[in-house]
Amino acid sequence: MKQLSLFVLLFILLTACTPAPETITLSVYFLDVNQFAVGAEPYERAVTRTIPASDDLPFAVLEQLFLGPTLEEQADG
């Protein structure tokens, strides 16, 4: 019984000490129109975005894709 209690206590302490990530970093791929126009691969360009952590990661990724490139990303090509 003591071993079980010790195990439960250690488990609670370890899970309590491990903070959940506040943000996640993901890559979103957009068409590079200039590359596509001249037929030079790769036609897509990855951009990295840091967003608040979400329980629904697929939704968060699609949301970033549908937002499109930012003005800074557009200026970069």
C-alpha positions as CSV (number, residue, x, y, z in Angstrom):
1,M,0.0,0.0,0.0
2,K,2.9,2.4,0.8
3,Q,4.4,1.7,-2.6
4,L,1.1,2.5,-4.4
5,S,0.7,5.7,-2.4
6,L,4.3,6.8,-3.2
7,F,3.7,6.0,-6.9
8,V,0.5,8.1,-7.0
9,L,2.2,11.0,-5.2
10,L,5.2,10.9,-7.6
11,F,2.8,10.8,-10.6
12,I,0.9,13.8,-9.3
13,L,4.0,15.8,-8.7
14,L,5.5,15.0,-12.1
15,T,2.4,15.9,-14.0
16,A,1.9,19.0,-12.0
17,C,5.5,20.1,-12.6
18,T,5.2,19.7,-16.4
19,P,3.7,22.8,-17.8
20,A,1.6,22.6,-20.9
21,P,3.0,24.4,-23.9
22,E,1.5,27.9,-24.3
23,T,2.4,28.1,-28.0
24,I,3.1,25.7,-30.9
25,T,5.2,26.3,-34.0
26,L,3.9,25.0,-37.3
27,S,4.8,25.2,-41.0
28,V,2.2,26.3,-43.6
29,Y,2.9,25.9,-47.3
30,F,1.8,28.5,-49.9
31,L,2.1,28.7,-53.6
32,D,5.1,30.7,-54.8
33,V,3.6,32.4,-57.8
34,N,6.9,33.7,-59.1
35,Q,8.4,30.2,-59.1
36,F,5.3,28.7,-60.7
37,A,5.2,31.4,-63.4
38,V,8.7,30.5,-64.7
39,G,8.2,26.7,-64.1
40,A,11.0,26.5,-61.5
41,E,10.3,24.0,-58.7
42,P,9.6,24.0,-55.9
43,Y,6.3,25.8,-56.5
44,E,5.5,26.1,-52.8
45,R,7.2,27.9,-50.0
46,A,7.0,27.0,-46.3
47,V,6.4,29.7,-43.7
48,T,6.8,29.1,-40.0
49,R,4.1,30.4,-37.6
50,T,3.9,30.4,-33.8
51,I,0.3,30.2,-32.6
52,P,-1.3,29.7,-29.2
53,A,-1.5,26.0,-28.2
54,S,-4.8,24.3,-29.3
55,D,-6.5,21.1,-28.4
56,D,-7.7,20.9,-32.1
57,L,-4.4,21.0,-34.0
58,P,-5.8,20.1,-37.5
59,F,-8.3,23.0,-37.1
60,A,-5.5,25.4,-36.1
61,V,-3.4,24.4,-39.1
62,L,-6.2,24.8,-41.5
63,E,-7.1,28.2,-39.9
64,Q,-3.6,29.4,-40.6
65,L,-3.7,28.2,-44.1
66,F,-7.1,29.9,-44.8
67,L,-5.7,33.1,-43.3
68,G,-3.3,33.2,-46.2
69,P,0.2,34.8,-46.2
70,T,0.8,37.8,-44.0
71,L,1.9,41.1,-45.6
72,E,5.5,40.4,-44.6
73,E,5.3,36.9,-46.2
74,Q,3.8,38.4,-49.3
75,A,6.6,40.9,-49.6
76,D,9.1,38.0,-49.2
77,G,7.6,36.3,-52.2
